[in-house]
Amino acid sequence: MVTITDKAKSKVDELMRDAGLDESYFLRVSVKGGGCSGLSYNMDFDNEAQKGDQEFEDKGLKIVLDMKSFLYLAGTELDFSDGLNGKGFNFVNPNASRTCGCGESFSV
């Protein structure tokens, strides 16, 4: 399962509203090769599920991952920070053995 904090949920809702997306859209979270630690997080809005997708709902938000990404992200919590020391989405990933300084990539 992948979960989302209240702060991250509010930001995702705001971004969806600003983009003019309706309730048929969901948050697609994935992992791609790259970044300084080997794997990078990716998020996008989508409205078409793919074969093998893993679907979760938390706080009324549908979160979808492809199977490969799910293997790396199971148990991850998505958070959002808007403080002075950094702004943006953060992944609290229990599967990551190492993360880069910026928090945008990881390794297992």
WOHUUR-V93360 format. One record per backbone hydrogen bond with DSSP energy under -1.0 kcal/mol. NH is the residue of the N-H (numbers start at 1). CO is the residue of the C=O. Records with the same first field share a line. If there is no record, write none. Layout:
# WOHUUR-V93360
NH=CO ; CO
This chain:
# WOHUUR-V93360
3=76
5=78
9=5
10=6
11=7
12=8
13=9
14=10
15=11
16=12
17=13
18=14
19=15
20=17
21=16
25=22
26=46
27=62
28=44
29=64
30=42
32=40
34=38
39=106
40=32
41=104
42=30
44=28
46=26
53=50
54=65
56=63
58=61
61=58
63=56
64=27
65=54
70=66
71=67
73=69
74=70
75=1
76=73
77=92
78=3
79=90
81=88
86=83
88=81
90=79
92=77
93=91
96=93
97=107
98=107
100=105
106=39
107=98
